[in-house]
Amino acid sequence: MIYDVIVVGGGASGMMAAITAKKQKKSVLLLERMDKLGKKILATGNGRCNLTNDCMEETSYRGNQPGFSEYVLKKFSQEELLSFFQSLGMLTTQINGYYYPASLQAFTVVETLIETMKHLKIEMEIGVEVSKIEHLVDFYEMKNKDGKTYKSRQVILSTGGKAQEKLGSNGSGYVLAKQLGHHMTDIYPGLVALESPDTYFKNLHGVRQVCNIKVFVNGKEEVSQRGEVQFTKYGISGIPVFQISRYAISALRKKKKVVIELNLMPDMLTLEETMEQMKKMCEYKTIEQFLNGCMNCKLSKCILQRCKIKPTVQVSSMSQSNWQSMLDMIKHFQVAVSNYKGFDMAQVTVGGVDTREVIQETLESKYHKGLFFTGELLDVDGTCGGYNLQWAFSSGYIAAMNLK
Ligand SMILES: Cc1cc2nc3c(=O)[nH]c(=O)nc-3n(C[C@H](O)[C@H](O)[C@H](O)COP(=O)(O)OP(=O)(O)OC[C@H]3O[C@@H](n4cnc5c(N)ncnc54)[C@H](O)[C@@H]3O)c2cc1C
């Protein structure tokens, strides 16, 4: 049997591609290496699946070819995605601009997609990892590890990247793309925590603090974010750290010096004046007791240690220079960054199939007619907030709509 199209990978983009292709009256086979479809979707948005976002900006997507994703995202936008799910009987809800299934259960998204595939009678084989692909004269031939052969006139590679292999994506898509002569850009973990050699982190584990974050590369400010930073034994994590991790990691990979500066009290615009007034009213306290009234006690201890201020010193008897260095530390808490967590902890893969080798409007290979790429396999990564799933669904839809 030679199918019109074989979709390799049953994640977000692959299921969307298979459904769209079948609706275009194509004969479709979907091959998935895991024992179930959509395992990664189940883990998204803390089990709630944040599938898109109200706010789409140029800066929401990154890659070596800026703007590559724009055409596809305009052709199949948030509105189209939300109507698509509604047409399959799944309602969505919006919380502060972030969209989720109305059930607030990622399971609903997976079930909706799988039920639709069953309803459309899409053929699927589960537990099949494609390890070899060849473009013969009239068709593509794929093989799994046991040598079983699959044939189709067109192929949509929807294998994802390398983030979190336990959820399915193990980097095998890169091998398949390379077998067909495609090239990969630099591939590394994205939306991931950062590690610091600073020893004080072991005492900060568990602290959460809303901060302004600035990333300095070789002393120059590159990017900033605001949000709740999570302090861990090894460094910093949390959504604002994930958002800036790409810039820090890219610089580290080029052997540049990365320092992150945290403003630990970003909402207090008049920090100096307010602290001065409070100091006058609380002269009877030790400086540690005073700081404990302003922030997590583990952080106040750390600040005093880093400023070499005795925690038992009375507020009234603090030197002006110690007072000022403490305020400076609160506003400019510097963290040296030496490393980052790996693919097993990353939410996304940075890099992938070089988009210069792919037609922007159709996602078809420039080298092979009938070969398409979708989702995270391509060198497109979004920020946190539903952008990666929107890209996965949009790209799956567009690839399938351009099948012959
Ligand atoms: C913990 C976590 C939370 C996340 N939360 C969000 C969120 O809330 N919002 C958001 O937008 N994004 C989120 N993401 C990112 C988002 O899930 C992915 O970007 C998106 O799922 C990528 O879709 P995809 O179809 O490209 O790949 P995947 O969803 O990874 O699917 C690829 C599929 O292909 C299969 N496969 C791989 N190789 C082969 C092969 N050789 N043969 C057969 N099958 C193969 C895999 O088993 C997998 O099922 C999160 C990611 C993680 C890890």
The ligand as an SDF file (V2000), in Angstrom:
LIG
                    3D

 53 58  0  0  0  0  0  0  0  0999 V2000
    6.7560   19.9560   30.4170 C   0  0  0  0  0  0  0  0  0  0  0  0
    6.3640   20.7410   29.1910 C   0  0  0  0  0  0  0  0  0  0  0  0
    5.3750   21.7110   29.2770 C   0  0  0  0  0  0  0  0  0  0  0  0
    5.0160   22.4380   28.1480 C   0  0  0  0  0  0  0  0  0  0  0  0
    4.0040   23.3410   28.2440 N   0  0  0  0  0  0  0  0  0  0  0  0
    3.6140   24.0170   27.1520 C   0  0  0  0  0  0  0  0  0  0  0  0
    2.4840   24.8740   27.1990 C   0  0  0  0  0  0  0  0  0  0  0  0
    1.7750   24.9680   28.2050 O   0  0  0  0  0  0  0  0  0  0  0  0
    2.1830   25.5720   26.0770 N   0  0  0  0  0  0  0  0  0  0  0  0
    2.8990   25.4410   24.9050 C   0  0  0  0  0  0  0  0  0  0  0  0
    2.5660   26.0970   23.9220 O   0  0  0  0  0  0  0  0  0  0  0  0
    3.9360   24.5860   24.8160 N   0  0  0  0  0  0  0  0  0  0  0  0
    4.2930   23.8590   25.9000 C   0  0  0  0  0  0  0  0  0  0  0  0
    5.3270   22.9730   25.7930 N   0  0  0  0  0  0  0  0  0  0  0  0
    5.9910   22.7830   24.4690 C   0  0  0  0  0  0  0  0  0  0  0  0
    5.0890   21.9690   23.5110 C   0  0  0  0  0  0  0  0  0  0  0  0
    4.5570   20.8610   24.2000 O   0  0  0  0  0  0  0  0  0  0  0  0
    5.8680   21.4710   22.2910 C   0  0  0  0  0  0  0  0  0  0  0  0
    6.5530   22.5220   21.6830 O   0  0  0  0  0  0  0  0  0  0  0  0
    4.9410   20.8010   21.2670 C   0  0  0  0  0  0  0  0  0  0  0  0
    4.2780   19.7170   21.8520 O   0  0  0  0  0  0  0  0  0  0  0  0
    5.7290   20.3280   20.0550 C   0  0  0  0  0  0  0  0  0  0  0  0
    4.8580   19.6330   19.2010 O   0  0  0  0  0  0  0  0  0  0  0  0
    5.4690   18.6760   18.0810 P   0  0  0  0  0  0  0  0  0  0  0  0
    4.3320   18.0540   17.4030 O   0  0  0  0  0  0  0  0  0  0  0  0
    6.4590   19.4140   17.2830 O   0  0  0  0  0  0  0  0  0  0  0  0
    6.3060   17.5800   18.8940 O   0  0  0  0  0  0  0  0  0  0  0  0
    5.8930   16.5950   20.0680 P   0  0  0  0  0  0  0  0  0  0  0  0
    4.6640   17.0410   20.7410 O   0  0  0  0  0  0  0  0  0  0  0  0
    7.1300   16.3940   20.8550 O   0  0  0  0  0  0  0  0  0  0  0  0
    5.5090   15.2540   19.2980 O   0  0  0  0  0  0  0  0  0  0  0  0
    6.4420   14.4950   18.5670 C   0  0  0  0  0  0  0  0  0  0  0  0
    5.9370   13.0710   18.5080 C   0  0  0  0  0  0  0  0  0  0  0  0
    6.7100   12.3390   17.5720 O   0  0  0  0  0  0  0  0  0  0  0  0
    7.0260   11.0610   18.1080 C   0  0  0  0  0  0  0  0  0  0  0  0
    8.2720   10.6160   17.4480 N   0  0  0  0  0  0  0  0  0  0  0  0
    9.5010   11.1640   17.5610 C   0  0  0  0  0  0  0  0  0  0  0  0
   10.3590   10.5450   16.7480 N   0  0  0  0  0  0  0  0  0  0  0  0
    9.6650    9.5790   16.1130 C   0  0  0  0  0  0  0  0  0  0  0  0
   10.0170    8.5960   15.1480 C   0  0  0  0  0  0  0  0  0  0  0  0
   11.2710    8.5090   14.6480 N   0  0  0  0  0  0  0  0  0  0  0  0
    9.0650    7.7230   14.7010 N   0  0  0  0  0  0  0  0  0  0  0  0
    7.7800    7.8040   15.1930 C   0  0  0  0  0  0  0  0  0  0  0  0
    7.4040    8.7210   16.1120 N   0  0  0  0  0  0  0  0  0  0  0  0
    8.3340    9.6090   16.5480 C   0  0  0  0  0  0  0  0  0  0  0  0
    7.1760   11.3350   19.5930 C   0  0  0  0  0  0  0  0  0  0  0  0
    7.0290   10.1730   20.3740 O   0  0  0  0  0  0  0  0  0  0  0  0
    6.0800   12.3650   19.8400 C   0  0  0  0  0  0  0  0  0  0  0  0
    4.8590   11.7590   20.1920 O   0  0  0  0  0  0  0  0  0  0  0  0
    5.6960   22.2180   26.9030 C   0  0  0  0  0  0  0  0  0  0  0  0
    6.6840   21.2390   26.8260 C   0  0  0  0  0  0  0  0  0  0  0  0
    7.0100   20.4920   27.9440 C   0  0  0  0  0  0  0  0  0  0  0  0
    8.0820   19.4230   27.8180 C   0  0  0  0  0  0  0  0  0  0  0  0
  1  2  1  0
  2  3  1  0
  2 52  2  0
  3  4  2  0
  4  5  1  0
  4 50  1  0
  5  6  2  0
  6  7  1  0
  6 13  1  0
  7  8  2  0
  7  9  1  0
  9 10  1  0
 10 11  2  0
 10 12  1  0
 12 13  2  0
 13 14  1  0
 14 15  1  0
 14 50  1  0
 15 16  1  0
 16 17  1  0
 16 18  1  0
 18 19  1  0
 18 20  1  0
 20 21  1  0
 20 22  1  0
 22 23  1  0
 23 24  1  0
 24 25  2  0
 24 26  1  0
 24 27  1  0
 27 28  1  0
 28 29  2  0
 28 30  1  0
 28 31  1  0
 31 32  1  0
 32 33  1  0
 33 34  1  0
 33 48  1  0
 34 35  1  0
 35 36  1  0
 35 46  1  0
 36 37  1  0
 36 45  1  0
 37 38  2  0
 38 39  1  0
 39 40  1  0
 39 45  2  0
 40 41  1  0
 40 42  2  0
 42 43  1  0
 43 44  2  0
 44 45  1  0
 46 47  1  0
 46 48  1  0
 48 49  1  0
 50 51  2  0
 51 52  1  0
 52 53  1  0
M  END
$$$$
